[in-house]
Amino acid sequence: MALTSGYTRLIRAGMDVQREAGVQGGQEPEAARAELGKLLAQWRTECGLSQARLASKVHSNQPTISRWEKGHLLPSAEAIEAVWHVRSASERAHRLDEEELQEALLLRRRAEEEPKAPRPEPSRSPSKATQQGKKRRWVWAVVATVCVAAITALVTVWANGDDDSAGTPGSTASALPSPTVAATATCTGVTCASMEPAATVCAKDAVTAAVGRKYGATVELRYSPRCQAAWAKMSRTSPGDRILVTPKKGSTEEYRQRTGYDAHTPMVPAARPEDAEACAYIQDRGTVCATTPVTATAAASAG
C-alpha cells in the first residue's frame, strides 16, 4: 500500500515538473491560452458551479466564461484572481494551492506574447539565367513605357489641335478623373455580427439607446435601426478597461482598451435596442452598465 502511494506521488511530481517546464519554457501563446482555459474550467468544476453561476460571482457573463475556458478569449489578471478567490471560498474545493494561481498568471503572460517568427531561409544567389531573364524584362518594360508615352502625346496633340479645314478653332478636350468613393459595407442583423461599426453604413444612423455613468466613465449602448445591430462604447476610460456588448441571441463581443480615453466593441445583432446590453469593467473599481434609456430626441442630438 505504501509502495503504491509513493508511486502515485512520484507520477504527480513528474507531471508537475512537465507542466512547469511547459509554462517556463518556449510554450506557444495558443497552447498557453488553451492550458489556462483548462485550468479555469478545473477551478470552476471543483467549486461545483455552472458557467452562469460563476459569471454572476465575478461580474461577467456565461458566454465570456465559456470563451475563457475554450481558450478563445484571454481573461485579465483581475478576472483570473476573481475566479481563484471564488474557488478559495468554496467548501467543495479540496486543494488550495497558491502556486496554481501563480501558474495561471504565468500562463496568461505566455499567451500574451507574440508568436515567434519563423527563421528566414538563407538567401540564394540568383543563377545566371535568372539574371538574364530579369534584364530582358527590364528592357521590355522600358520599351513599353516609351511607346505609351508616345501614344499619349499623339492623342493629346490631336485632341488639342485646330481644325484648319473648318476655319474655326478646335475645342480643347479636358476630363478630370472622377473621384474614387470608398466602398462602405452593408449588413443587417446576424450578418453584422463581429463587424466594425465605422466600416459599415450602420454608423451613419446610429443613436445612443441607453447610457450609464459611474467611476467617472460613461458607457453607451449604440444602436443602428437600419442595420438592426448594436455595439457598446465607453469614454473617459483608461488602457486596460474592458467594454462588452451582450445580445439576447448570439455571442458577446468584447474589447480591451489599449490607448486613448475611449473604446467600442464590434457589433452584435439586435432587432431592438432592448435586445442588447452594454457594460464596462473599470480596472480596480467595478462595473458600469448602460441601463438608463435615452429618449429619441436626446439620442438624435447626441448622435
C-alpha angles and dihedrals in degrees: 000000000000089000091054092048092050091049090051092051090049091053092049091049090052091050091049091052091050092048092048091048090051092051097044096038131065097303113165117242093242092052091047091051091050091048091050091051091053091050093051090048089051091052091050092048092051089055091051091234131142120230091254093050093049090048091057091052095051096039095250135104137255097254090053092049089050092051090049093053094045091051093242094117128035112227121219122254088251091054091051091051090048091054089046092053091050089052092046091053093049118102090210094062107104099186125046102183113167088201090069090061091052089047091053092050090048090050089053091053089050091051091053094056119104114252114257113260115237115256112260115248115247110269116248122217110246116253122246092253091053091051091050091049091052090049092052091049090051092052092049090049091054092048092049092049092052092049093050091049091051094049091048091052092050093050091049093051092048092048094048099039125109121253098234095178090061094044092225127105113262119243118249114239113221129166129175118212112253113251117260112246115210112239114247119205121233128205142159130208114319092011088066093059113127093001123134109250095215091057093058139056088254092087092060098068098026119135134185105256098178138005139197131189128195140133088020091297129113123214122194133189104216117201134188114203091192095055097030088227136123139199137181126245130188129189138185087037135129137233110283095036115120131220123197136183118197122193126204088239121029139024128318116252118215136183130187114212112240104175140000129027104288142038142176139203132238116265132277127197115264126165088195133014088251089064093073137049127207122205136164130205110214113203116254090354116066147252129321121191131186099242102143112090117227119221120241092250094050092044092053092050092046093049 
